[in-house]
Amino acid sequence: MSIYTVVMISLSFSLSLRCSFEECSATAEWLLSRTEIRPLVGIVCGSGLGGLAEMLKDQMAFKYSDIPNFPQSTVHGHAGRLVFGKLKGKACVCMQGRFHLYEGYPIHKVTMPMRIFKLLGVETVILTNAAGGLNQDYKVGDIMIIKDHINMPGFAGNNPLAGPNDERFGVRFPSMSDAYDRELLQLAQGVGAELGFGDFLREGVYCVLGGPSFETIAECRMMNRLGADAVGMSTVHEVIVARHCGMRVFALSLITNQAVMDYDSQEKANHEEVLETGQLRAKQLERLVSNMVTHIEHNNNDA
């Protein structure tokens, strides 16, 4: 077999993993035909934070396994449901559980829900995640508003926008200098102050890695020196695709463990700690997001 043939087979396989506009449209149409909710806000719940979806009124929920073309979550702490409903009167759709590179999904499949959000009519995306604290001033239980990110997999070319670009979704080279909406960031700070969350509400830079193994001490030290305040295994790829589609983005990290950066330390990161911290701080995070949603303005009227 020639090198040319190998390259063409590899390219063909790579393109077959992409989620086409037609495929995403079919999924969006399937969902819209089964609910009267026309969401303007899309919410993604990270590990242990699925309670946000339970706050929705007039719920219509779909298991991921029942939605055409949709991936399935395999992570403990992710319910695997897409929930439509009203949050403080605003039409929303909420993912109880997301998808990750470490589950074995190609990056285009991981981010497919963002494209479906766009086709459902979503204008603003709110993402939450559980993250390890790199900033030594952070404490377990702090909530970090993400103001920027470092995309480590992207340095190696693993970007959800790689491959042919479909102009129906967005432009070939989207800007990421404004990935996180500054007005929404200021809104979150104001809402947090009103709720009395000043003691544990932070603002910082999130770094994404592929996972599923937690970071080494050397890796944590490196990321901290690069300017990262928290590290995790999600969110950034979704943000890139959401911005490519023209949606506004706001994201929060719940600091569920302190990254180990001392070789003399006996501490070890573990997923159980992530879920436990999520349960302890979840109510405050839910209040922050729900109060923000009431103040978000959209181009369209609520459905």
Sequence and secondary structure as in RCSB ss.txt:
>XXXX:A:sequence
MSIYTVVMISLSFSLSLRCSFEECSATAEWLLSRTEIRPLVGIVCGSGLGGLAEMLKDQMAFKYSDIPNFPQSTV
HGHAGRLVFGKLKGKACVCMQGRFHLYEGYPIHKVTMPMRIFKLLGVETVILTNAAGGLNQDYKVGDIMIIKDHI
NMPGFAGNNPLAGPNDERFGVRFPSMSDAYDRELLQLAQGVGAELGFGDFLREGVYCVLGGPSFETIAECRMMNR
LGADAVGMSTVHEVIVARHCGMRVFALSLITNQAVMDYDSQEKANHEEVLETGQLRAKQLERLVSNMVTHIEHNN
NDA
>XXXX:A:secstr
  HHHHHHHHHHHHHHTS  HHHHHHHHHHHHTT S   SEEEEE TT THHHHT EEEEEEEGGGSTT     S
TT   EEEEEEETTEEEEEEES   GGGT  HHHHTHHHHHHHHHT  EEEEEEEEEE STT  TT EEEEEEEE
EHHHHTT  TT SS  TTT  SS   TT S HHHHHHHHHHHHHHT TTTEEEEEEEE   SS   HHHHHHHHH
HT SEEESSSHHHHHHHHHTT EEEEEEEEEEE    TT      HHHHHHHHHHHHHHHHHHHHHHHHH   SS
   
